[in-house]
Amino acid sequence: MKSKPIRTSVRKKTRAVRHPVSFPISVGFSKGIVKDISTTGIYFEIDQSQSVGSDIDFVLDLDTPGGPIQIQCHGTVIRIEEISGRIGIGATINETIFKN
């Protein structure tokens, strides 16, 4: 009897494409700089410490050809790094509200 080959596949977890950027972010009263962003997440540097797993609310301030826009976001902190006296934070973006 001839056996059939066993086929296996590993489904890779695809991540959204990250876009390197540099624009202001506010977390409460702290100000920082966004370093990269995707459709599902964000990475920024700020002076305020956070905890992995905690909810986070932040505001992105964007200058656009149509004028300034604020985007209020809600997410979850998934990564924290210490970088030259600043805190690098990776977070999901779970909800967005555009404000003019």
MOPAC internal coordinates of N, CA, C and O (Angstrom, degrees):
PM7 1SCF
backbone

  N    0.0000 0     0.00 0     0.00 0    0    0    0
  C    1.4309 1     0.00 0     0.00 0    1    0    0
  C    1.5266 1   109.25 1     0.00 0    2    1    0
  O    1.2310 1   120.97 1   -48.97 1    3    2    1
  N    1.2792 1   115.75 1   131.03 1    3    2    1
  C    1.4563 1   120.88 1  -179.16 1    5    3    2
  C    1.5311 1   109.76 1   -90.51 1    6    5    3
  O    1.2310 1   120.47 1   -51.27 1    7    6    5
  N    1.3277 1   116.71 1   128.73 1    7    6    5
  C    1.4659 1   119.58 1  -178.83 1    9    7    6
  C    1.5249 1   110.37 1   -89.41 1   10    9    7
  O    1.2310 1   121.51 1   -30.96 1   11   10    9
  N    1.2892 1   114.72 1   149.04 1   11   10    9
  C    1.4536 1   120.61 1   177.81 1   13   11   10
  C    1.5220 1   108.70 1   -86.92 1   14   13   11
  O    1.2310 1   120.04 1   -35.64 1   15   14   13
  N    1.3329 1   117.53 1   144.36 1   15   14   13
  C    1.4686 1   118.68 1   177.12 1   17   15   14
  C    1.5188 1   110.94 1   -66.79 1   18   17   15
  O    1.2310 1   121.22 1   -35.19 1   19   18   17
  N    1.2977 1   115.28 1   144.81 1   19   18   17
  C    1.4599 1   121.25 1   177.48 1   21   19   18
  C    1.5207 1   108.08 1   -85.87 1   22   21   19
  O    1.2310 1   120.67 1   -52.20 1   23   22   21
  N    1.2899 1   116.32 1   127.80 1   23   22   21
  C    1.4649 1   120.49 1   179.27 1   25   23   22
  C    1.5232 1   108.87 1  -107.56 1   26   25   23
  O    1.2310 1   121.93 1   -50.34 1   27   26   25
  N    1.2823 1   113.92 1   129.66 1   27   26   25
  C    1.4637 1   118.88 1   176.17 1   29   27   26
  C    1.5153 1   108.30 1  -123.86 1   30   29   27
  O    1.2310 1   120.91 1   -26.24 1   31   30   29
  N    1.2819 1   115.87 1   153.76 1   31   30   29
  C    1.4558 1   119.93 1   175.10 1   33   31   30
  C    1.5111 1   108.07 1  -139.53 1   34   33   31
  O    1.2310 1   121.73 1   -36.18 1   35   34   33
  N    1.2776 1   114.29 1   143.82 1   35   34   33
  C    1.4602 1   120.94 1   176.01 1   37   35   34
  C    1.5169 1   106.12 1  -109.95 1   38   37   35
  O    1.2310 1   121.31 1   -61.89 1   39   38   37
  N    1.2953 1   115.10 1   118.11 1   39   38   37
  C    1.4612 1   119.70 1   178.74 1   41   39   38
  C    1.5114 1   108.37 1   -82.96 1   42   41   39
  O    1.2310 1   121.08 1   -63.05 1   43   42   41
  N    1.3142 1   115.53 1   116.95 1   43   42   41
  C    1.4559 1   119.93 1   179.52 1   45   43   42
  C    1.5190 1   109.92 1   -79.62 1   46   45   43
  O    1.2310 1   121.51 1   -40.01 1   47   46   45
  N    1.3130 1   114.71 1   139.99 1   47   46   45
  C    1.4540 1   120.20 1   175.93 1   49   47   46
  C    1.5236 1   107.21 1   -76.70 1   50   49   47
  O    1.2310 1   120.15 1   -67.35 1   51   50   49
  N    1.3042 1   117.32 1   112.65 1   51   50   49
  C    1.4557 1   120.02 1  -179.39 1   53   51   50
  C    1.5126 1   109.75 1   -84.40 1   54   53   51
  O    1.2310 1   121.74 1   -42.43 1   55   54   53
  N    1.3103 1   114.27 1   137.57 1   55   54   53
  C    1.4508 1   120.78 1   177.97 1   57   55   54
  C    1.5156 1   108.46 1  -107.13 1   58   57   55
  O    1.2310 1   120.51 1   -28.93 1   59   58   57
  N    1.2817 1   116.64 1   151.07 1   59   58   57
  C    1.4581 1   120.84 1   177.25 1   61   59   58
  C    1.5261 1   109.05 1   -67.56 1   62   61   59
  O    1.2310 1   120.71 1   -31.00 1   63   62   61
  N    1.3074 1   116.24 1   149.00 1   63   62   61
  C    1.4635 1   121.99 1   179.87 1   65   63   62
  C    1.5203 1   109.20 1   -65.86 1   66   65   63
  O    1.2310 1   121.04 1   -50.20 1   67   66   65
  N    1.3249 1   115.62 1   129.80 1   67   66   65
  C    1.4704 1   120.91 1   177.96 1   69   67   66
  C    1.5274 1   109.42 1   -89.25 1   70   69   67
  O    1.2310 1   121.42 1   -38.30 1   71   70   69
  N    1.3226 1   114.89 1   141.70 1   71   70   69
  C    1.4564 1   120.80 1   178.74 1   73   71   70
  C    1.5225 1   108.63 1  -117.41 1   74   73   71
  O    1.2310 1   119.95 1   -59.92 1   75   74   73
  N    1.3451 1   117.70 1   120.08 1   75   74   73
  C    1.4710 1   119.34 1   177.54 1   77   75   74
  C    1.5302 1   109.12 1   -68.35 1   78   77   75
  O    1.2310 1   120.70 1   -48.94 1   79   78   77
  N    1.3253 1   116.26 1   131.06 1   79   78   77
  C    1.4570 1   122.34 1  -177.79 1   81   79   78
  C    1.5242 1   109.18 1  -143.56 1   82   81   79
  O    1.2310 1   120.88 1    -5.00 1   83   82   81
  N    1.2956 1   115.92 1   175.00 1   83   82   81
  C    1.4605 1   121.57 1   172.82 1   85   83   82
  C    1.5265 1   108.06 1  -153.32 1   86   85   83
  O    1.2310 1   121.03 1   -80.00 1   87   86   85
  N    1.3227 1   115.64 1   100.00 1   87   86   85
  C    1.4565 1   120.41 1   176.13 1   89   87   86
  C    1.5272 1   108.71 1  -150.68 1   90   89   87
  O    1.2310 1   120.53 1   -17.51 1   91   90   89
  N    1.3447 1   116.59 1   162.49 1   91   90   89
  C    1.4645 1   120.90 1  -173.84 1   93   91   90
  C    1.5265 1   113.86 1   -70.15 1   94   93   91
  O    1.2310 1   121.73 1   -31.05 1   95   94   93
  N    1.3347 1   114.30 1   148.95 1   95   94   93
  C    1.4534 1   122.69 1   173.74 1   97   95   94
  C    1.5228 1   107.56 1  -136.21 1   98   97   95
  O    1.2310 1   120.53 1   -34.54 1   99   98   97
  N    1.3203 1   116.60 1   145.46 1   99   98   97
  C    1.4625 1   121.89 1   174.95 1  101   99   98
  C    1.5223 1   108.49 1  -121.54 1  102  101   99
  O    1.2310 1   121.33 1   -47.84 1  103  102  101
  N    1.3286 1   115.06 1   132.16 1  103  102  101
  C    1.4590 1   122.10 1   174.01 1  105  103  102
  C    1.5201 1   105.22 1  -123.73 1  106  105  103
  O    1.2310 1   120.54 1   -77.55 1  107  106  105
  N    1.3293 1   116.56 1   102.45 1  107  106  105
  C    1.4627 1   119.24 1  -172.21 1  109  107  106
  C    1.5174 1   108.96 1    62.93 1  110  109  107
  O    1.2310 1   120.57 1    54.00 1  111  110  109
  N    1.3466 1   116.51 1  -126.00 1  111  110  109
  C    1.4688 1   120.82 1   179.34 1  113  111  110
  C    1.5217 1   112.29 1   -93.50 1  114  113  111
  O    1.2310 1   119.52 1   178.82 1  115  114  113
  N    1.3188 1   118.53 1    -1.18 1  115  114  113
  C    1.4634 1   122.19 1  -179.41 1  117  115  114
  C    1.5152 1   111.05 1   -90.68 1  118  117  115
  O    1.2310 1   121.23 1   -36.72 1  119  118  117
  N    1.3301 1   115.26 1   143.28 1  119  118  117
  C    1.4631 1   121.90 1   178.49 1  121  119  118
  C    1.5285 1   108.49 1  -111.91 1  122  121  119
  O    1.2310 1   120.86 1   -31.89 1  123  122  121
  N    1.3222 1   115.96 1   148.11 1  123  122  121
  C    1.4470 1   121.37 1   178.65 1  125  123  122
  C    1.5077 1   111.04 1  -152.93 1  126  125  123
  O    1.2310 1   121.14 1    10.14 1  127  126  125
  N    1.3434 1   115.42 1  -169.86 1  127  126  125
  C    1.4599 1   122.28 1  -178.65 1  129  127  126
  C    1.5235 1   109.17 1  -127.79 1  130  129  127
  O    1.2310 1   120.80 1   -49.92 1  131  130  129
  N    1.3322 1   116.07 1   130.08 1  131  130  129
  C    1.4628 1   121.57 1   174.68 1  133  131  130
  C    1.5249 1   107.72 1   -76.91 1  134  133  131
  O    1.2310 1   120.55 1   -46.24 1  135  134  133
  N    1.3349 1   116.56 1   133.76 1  135  134  133
  C    1.4706 1   122.38 1  -179.83 1  137  135  134
  C    1.5187 1   112.17 1  -103.50 1  138  137  135
  O    1.2310 1   120.15 1   143.28 1  139  138  137
  N    1.3352 1   117.32 1   -36.72 1  139  138  137
  C    1.4633 1   120.13 1   172.26 1  141  139  138
  C    1.5185 1   109.86 1  -154.22 1  142  141  139
  O    1.2310 1   122.06 1   -21.94 1  143  142  141
  N    1.3451 1   113.66 1   158.06 1  143  142  141
  C    1.4594 1   120.17 1  -175.81 1  145  143  142
  C    1.5218 1   109.14 1  -148.20 1  146  145  143
  O    1.2310 1   120.85 1   -29.80 1  147  146  145
  N    1.3125 1   115.99 1   150.20 1  147  146  145
  C    1.4566 1   122.39 1   173.95 1  149  147  146
  C    1.5229 1   107.71 1  -137.90 1  150  149  147
  O    1.2310 1   120.46 1     3.91 1  151  150  149
  N    1.3106 1   116.73 1  -176.09 1  151  150  149
  C    1.4649 1   119.45 1   179.45 1  153  151  150
  C    1.5204 1   112.14 1   -69.70 1  154  153  151
  O    1.2310 1   120.17 1   160.73 1  155  154  153
  N    1.3438 1   117.28 1   -19.27 1  155  154  153
  C    1.4630 1   120.37 1  -175.75 1  157  155  154
  C    1.5226 1   114.82 1  -119.42 1  158  157  155
  O    1.2310 1   119.95 1   174.09 1  159  158  157
  N    1.3330 1   117.70 1    -5.91 1  159  158  157
  C    1.4530 1   118.55 1  -176.57 1  161  159  158
  C    1.5125 1   113.53 1  -159.51 1  162  161  159
  O    1.2310 1   121.84 1    -6.08 1  163  162  161
  N    1.3346 1   114.09 1   173.92 1  163  162  161
  C    1.4574 1   121.61 1  -175.85 1  165  163  162
  C    1.5197 1   109.07 1  -148.93 1  166  165  163
  O    1.2310 1   120.67 1   -30.82 1  167  166  165
  N    1.3379 1   116.33 1   149.18 1  167  166  165
  C    1.4535 1   121.77 1   173.10 1  169  167  166
  C    1.5133 1   107.19 1  -130.14 1  170  169  167
  O    1.2310 1   120.48 1   -51.39 1  171  170  169
  N    1.3409 1   116.69 1   128.61 1  171  170  169
  C    1.4566 1   120.48 1  -178.40 1  173  171  170
  C    1.5204 1   110.43 1  -144.06 1  174  173  171
  O    1.2310 1   121.27 1   -17.53 1  175  174  173
  N    1.3316 1   115.17 1   162.47 1  175  174  173
  C    1.4647 1   122.05 1   175.99 1  177  175  174
  C    1.5191 1   108.44 1  -113.98 1  178  177  175
  O    1.2310 1   121.61 1   -42.61 1  179  178  177
  N    1.3422 1   114.52 1   137.39 1  179  178  177
  C    1.4692 1   121.27 1  -175.65 1  181  179  178
  C    1.5262 1   108.08 1  -155.03 1  182  181  179
  O    1.2310 1   119.95 1   -13.24 1  183  182  181
  N    1.3168 1   117.70 1   166.76 1  183  182  181
  C    1.4657 1   121.41 1   179.63 1  185  183  182
  C    1.5276 1   112.65 1   -87.85 1  186  185  183
  O    1.2310 1   119.74 1   162.79 1  187  186  185
  N    1.3042 1   118.11 1   -17.21 1  187  186  185
  C    1.4627 1   123.19 1  -174.55 1  189  187  186
  C    1.5246 1   110.76 1   -87.62 1  190  189  187
  O    1.2310 1   120.31 1   -51.07 1  191  190  189
  N    1.3158 1   117.02 1   128.93 1  191  190  189
  C    1.4563 1   121.67 1   179.00 1  193  191  190
  C    1.5268 1   110.94 1   -78.71 1  194  193  191
  O    1.2310 1   120.71 1   -28.28 1  195  194  193
  N    1.3114 1   116.24 1   151.72 1  195  194  193
  C    1.4586 1   123.80 1   177.97 1  197  195  194
  C    1.5245 1   107.70 1  -133.37 1  198  197  195
  O    1.2310 1   120.23 1    -4.15 1  199  198  197
  N    1.3138 1   117.16 1   175.85 1  199  198  197
  C    1.4626 1   122.27 1   176.64 1  201  199  198
  C    1.5202 1   109.51 1  -119.40 1  202  201  199
  O    1.2310 1   120.62 1   -43.39 1  203  202  201
  N    1.3259 1   116.42 1   136.61 1  203  202  201
  C    1.4558 1   120.51 1   176.90 1  205  203  202
  C    1.5260 1   108.80 1   -59.69 1  206  205  203
  O    1.2310 1   120.89 1   -46.30 1  207  206  205
  N    1.3274 1   115.91 1   133.70 1  207  206  205
  C    1.4491 1   121.88 1  -179.27 1  209  207  206
  C    1.5196 1   114.17 1    93.30 1  210  209  207
  O    1.2310 1   120.21 1   168.38 1  211  210  209
  N    1.3351 1   117.19 1   -11.62 1  211  210  209
  C    1.4685 1   119.33 1  -178.36 1  213  211  210
  C    1.5289 1   111.11 1   -81.29 1  214  213  211
  O    1.2310 1   121.09 1   -26.82 1  215  214  213
  N    1.3273 1   115.53 1   153.18 1  215  214  213
  C    1.4660 1   121.18 1   172.98 1  217  215  214
  C    1.5142 1   108.27 1   -72.49 1  218  217  215
  O    1.2310 1   120.77 1   -31.26 1  219  218  217
  N    1.3297 1   116.14 1   148.74 1  219  218  217
  C    1.4587 1   120.24 1   179.48 1  221  219  218
  C    1.5197 1   109.22 1  -141.65 1  222  221  219
  O    1.2310 1   120.92 1   -44.42 1  223  222  221
  N    1.3289 1   115.85 1   135.58 1  223  222  221
  C    1.4569 1   122.78 1   174.44 1  225  223  222
  C    1.5128 1   107.16 1  -111.74 1  226  225  223
  O    1.2310 1   120.55 1   -45.93 1  227  226  225
  N    1.3328 1   116.55 1   134.07 1  227  226  225
  C    1.4554 1   120.32 1  -179.37 1  229  227  226
  C    1.5200 1   109.82 1  -147.65 1  230  229  227
  O    1.2310 1   121.49 1   -19.83 1  231  230  229
  N    1.3421 1   114.76 1   160.17 1  231  230  229
  C    1.4543 1   121.62 1  -178.26 1  233  231  230
  C    1.5227 1   108.37 1  -124.65 1  234  233  231
  O    1.2310 1   120.91 1   -50.17 1  235  234  233
  N    1.3293 1   115.86 1   129.83 1  235  234  233
  C    1.4554 1   122.59 1   176.26 1  237  235  234
  C    1.5214 1   107.81 1  -100.83 1  238  237  235
  O    1.2310 1   120.35 1   -49.04 1  239  238  237
  N    1.3307 1   116.93 1   130.96 1  239  238  237
  C    1.4618 1   122.31 1   178.33 1  241  239  238
  C    1.5188 1   108.40 1  -107.75 1  242  241  239
  O    1.2310 1   120.50 1   -68.51 1  243  242  241
  N    1.3367 1   116.66 1   111.49 1  243  242  241
  C    1.4623 1   121.21 1  -176.36 1  245  243  242
  C    1.5196 1   110.88 1  -115.77 1  246  245  243
  O    1.2310 1   120.95 1   -43.86 1  247  246  245
  N    1.3327 1   115.79 1   136.14 1  247  246  245
  C    1.4568 1   121.65 1   170.74 1  249  247  246
  C    1.5213 1   106.54 1   -95.07 1  250  249  247
  O    1.2310 1   120.54 1   -58.25 1  251  250  249
  N    1.3246 1   116.57 1   121.75 1  251  250  249
  C    1.4602 1   121.06 1  -179.38 1  253  251  250
  C    1.5246 1   108.87 1  -121.70 1  254  253  251
  O    1.2310 1   119.85 1   -15.75 1  255  254  253
  N    1.3347 1   117.89 1   164.25 1  255  254  253
  C    1.4685 1   119.36 1   176.77 1  257  255  254
  C    1.5316 1   112.75 1   -57.99 1  258  257  255
  O    1.2310 1   119.89 1   154.05 1  259  258  257
  N    1.3254 1   117.82 1   -25.95 1  259  258  257
  C    1.4601 1   121.83 1   178.19 1  261  259  258
  C    1.5157 1   113.88 1   -88.60 1  262  261  259
  O    1.2310 1   120.41 1  -178.60 1  263  262  261
  N    1.3312 1   116.83 1     1.40 1  263  262  261
  C    1.4600 1   120.93 1  -179.36 1  265  263  262
  C    1.5196 1   110.88 1   117.50 1  266  265  263
  O    1.2310 1   120.36 1    -6.46 1  267  266  265
  N    1.3277 1   116.91 1   173.54 1  267  266  265
  C    1.4639 1   120.11 1  -178.14 1  269  267  266
  C    1.5305 1   112.38 1   -68.52 1  270  269  267
  O    1.2310 1   121.39 1   -35.38 1  271  270  269
  N    1.3252 1   114.95 1   144.62 1  271  270  269
  C    1.4640 1   122.07 1   177.49 1  273  271  270
  C    1.5224 1   107.98 1  -131.43 1  274  273  271
  O    1.2310 1   120.91 1   -40.44 1  275  274  273
  N    1.3104 1   115.87 1   139.56 1  275  274  273
  C    1.4612 1   121.27 1   170.77 1  277  275  274
  C    1.5101 1   108.33 1  -109.02 1  278  277  275
  O    1.2310 1   121.14 1   -45.02 1  279  278  277
  N    1.3303 1   115.42 1   134.98 1  279  278  277
  C    1.4530 1   120.53 1   176.26 1  281  279  278
  C    1.5184 1   107.08 1  -117.67 1  282  281  279
  O    1.2310 1   120.72 1   -64.82 1  283  282  281
  N    1.3196 1   116.22 1   115.18 1  283  282  281
  C    1.4604 1   121.19 1   177.25 1  285  283  282
  C    1.5229 1   107.47 1   -88.94 1  286  285  283
  O    1.2310 1   120.78 1   -50.28 1  287  286  285
  N    1.3282 1   116.11 1   129.72 1  287  286  285
  C    1.4631 1   120.78 1  -175.15 1  289  287  286
  C    1.5256 1   111.20 1  -128.17 1  290  289  287
  O    1.2310 1   122.05 1   -26.59 1  291  290  289
  N    1.3129 1   113.69 1   153.41 1  291  290  289
  C    1.4603 1   121.72 1   173.41 1  293  291  290
  C    1.5202 1   106.66 1  -128.39 1  294  293  291
  O    1.2310 1   120.44 1   -43.84 1  295  294  293
  N    1.3347 1   116.77 1   136.16 1  295  294  293
  C    1.4531 1   120.63 1  -179.76 1  297  295  294
  C    1.5136 1   111.85 1  -155.02 1  298  297  295
  O    1.2310 1   121.65 1    14.35 1  299  298  297
  N    1.3241 1   114.45 1  -165.65 1  299  298  297
  C    1.4544 1   122.86 1   179.58 1  301  299  298
  C    1.5200 1   109.03 1  -130.35 1  302  301  299
  O    1.2310 1   120.14 1   -47.41 1  303  302  301
  N    1.3273 1   117.34 1   132.59 1  303  302  301
  C    1.4607 1   121.70 1   177.97 1  305  303  302
  C    1.5220 1   108.75 1   -71.31 1  306  305  303
  O    1.2310 1   120.61 1   -53.95 1  307  306  305
  N    1.3441 1   116.44 1   126.05 1  307  306  305
  C    1.4641 1   120.22 1  -179.64 1  309  307  306
  C    1.5258 1   113.18 1  -117.21 1  310  309  307
  O    1.2310 1   120.00 1   165.26 1  311  310  309
  N    1.3424 1   117.60 1   -14.74 1  311  310  309
  C    1.4646 1   120.46 1  -179.25 1  313  311  310
  C    1.5175 1   109.96 1  -154.50 1  314  313  311
  O    1.2310 1   120.95 1   -36.49 1  315  314  313
  N    1.3356 1   115.78 1   143.51 1  315  314  313
  C    1.4649 1   121.54 1   176.51 1  317  315  314
  C    1.5222 1   108.22 1  -134.48 1  318  317  315
  O    1.2310 1   120.53 1   -44.71 1  319  318  317
  N    1.3389 1   116.60 1   135.29 1  319  318  317
  C    1.4661 1   122.64 1   176.89 1  321  319  318
  C    1.5223 1   108.57 1  -134.32 1  322  321  319
  O    1.2310 1   120.49 1   -34.83 1  323  322  321
  N    1.3262 1   116.67 1   145.17 1  323  322  321
  C    1.4602 1   120.28 1   173.19 1  325  323  322
  C    1.5187 1   107.90 1   -97.59 1  326  325  323
  O    1.2310 1   120.63 1   -54.40 1  327  326  325
  N    1.3378 1   116.41 1   125.60 1  327  326  325
  C    1.4555 1   122.00 1  -176.03 1  329  327  326
  C    1.5210 1   109.10 1  -133.58 1  330  329  327
  O    1.2310 1   120.22 1   -73.06 1  331  330  329
  N    1.3098 1   117.19 1   106.94 1  331  330  329
  C    1.4699 1   122.78 1   174.65 1  333  331  330
  C    1.5266 1   113.31 1    44.43 1  334  333  331
  O    1.2310 1   120.15 1  -127.70 1  335  334  333
  N    1.3103 1   117.32 1    52.30 1  335  334  333
  C    1.4547 1   121.32 1   176.73 1  337  335  334
  C    1.5196 1   114.64 1    81.64 1  338  337  335
  O    1.2310 1   120.17 1   179.36 1  339  338  337
  N    1.3056 1   117.27 1    -0.64 1  339  338  337
  C    1.4640 1   121.23 1   176.50 1  341  339  338
  C    1.5230 1   108.57 1  -116.19 1  342  341  339
  O    1.2310 1   120.79 1   -13.86 1  343  342  341
  N    1.3096 1   116.10 1   166.14 1  343  342  341
  C    1.4588 1   122.23 1  -179.62 1  345  343  342
  C    1.5318 1   108.33 1  -109.77 1  346  345  343
  O    1.2310 1   120.58 1   -56.53 1  347  346  345
  N    1.3326 1   116.49 1   123.47 1  347  346  345
  C    1.4599 1   121.57 1   174.08 1  349  347  346
  C    1.5227 1   108.19 1   -92.69 1  350  349  347
  O    1.2310 1   120.53 1   -51.30 1  351  350  349
  N    1.3189 1   116.58 1   128.70 1  351  350  349
  C    1.4590 1   121.30 1  -176.55 1  353  351  350
  C    1.5221 1   110.18 1  -125.78 1  354  353  351
  O    1.2310 1   121.09 1   -53.37 1  355  354  353
  N    1.3213 1   115.53 1   126.63 1  355  354  353
  C    1.4544 1   122.07 1   170.85 1  357  355  354
  C    1.5118 1   107.83 1  -103.12 1  358  357  355
  O    1.2310 1   120.51 1   -48.43 1  359  358  357
  N    1.3186 1   116.62 1   131.57 1  359  358  357
  C    1.4686 1   120.62 1  -177.46 1  361  359  358
  C    1.5179 1   110.57 1  -142.87 1  362  361  359
  O    1.2310 1   121.47 1   -27.46 1  363  362  361
  N    1.3099 1   114.79 1   152.54 1  363  362  361
  C    1.4557 1   119.26 1   171.73 1  365  363  362
  C    1.5214 1   108.69 1   -77.24 1  366  365  363
  O    1.2310 1   121.10 1   -20.79 1  367  366  365
  N    1.3143 1   115.50 1   159.21 1  367  366  365
  C    1.4667 1   120.97 1   170.58 1  369  367  366
  C    1.5237 1   105.41 1  -113.24 1  370  369  367
  O    1.2310 1   120.53 1   -72.97 1  371  370  369
  N    1.3246 1   116.59 1   107.03 1  371  370  369
  C    1.4532 1   121.77 1  -176.25 1  373  371  370
  C    1.5159 1   113.57 1   -97.96 1  374  373  371
  O    1.2310 1   120.63 1   155.33 1  375  374  373
  N    1.3377 1   116.41 1   -24.67 1  375  374  373
  C    1.4678 1   120.72 1  -176.89 1  377  375  374
  C    1.5145 1   108.97 1  -153.41 1  378  377  375
  O    1.2310 1   120.16 1   -38.90 1  379  378  377
  N    1.3422 1   117.30 1   141.10 1  379  378  377
  C    1.4629 1   121.79 1   177.58 1  381  379  378
  C    1.5222 1   109.63 1  -134.92 1  382  381  379
  O    1.2310 1   121.48 1   -35.33 1  383  382  381
  N    1.3204 1   114.77 1   144.67 1  383  382  381
  C    1.4588 1   122.01 1   174.63 1  385  383  382
  C    1.5240 1   107.00 1  -134.03 1  386  385  383
  O    1.2310 1   120.30 1   -58.05 1  387  386  385
  N    1.3416 1   117.03 1   121.95 1  387  386  385
  C    1.4466 1   121.22 1   179.92 1  389  387  386
  C    1.5226 1   109.97 1   -86.83 1  390  389  387
  O    1.2310 1   120.81 1   -47.26 1  391  390  389
  N    1.3469 1   116.05 1   132.74 1  391  390  389
  C    1.4667 1   122.77 1   178.10 1  393  391  390
  C    1.5264 1   108.22 1  -124.74 1  394  393  391
  O    1.2310 1   120.05 1   -33.57 1  395  394  393
  N    1.3379 1   117.51 1   146.43 1  395  394  393
  C    1.4690 1   120.95 1   175.24 1  397  395  394
  C    1.5037 1   108.39 1  -101.66 1  398  397  395
  O    1.2310 1   120.10 1   180.00 1  399  398  397

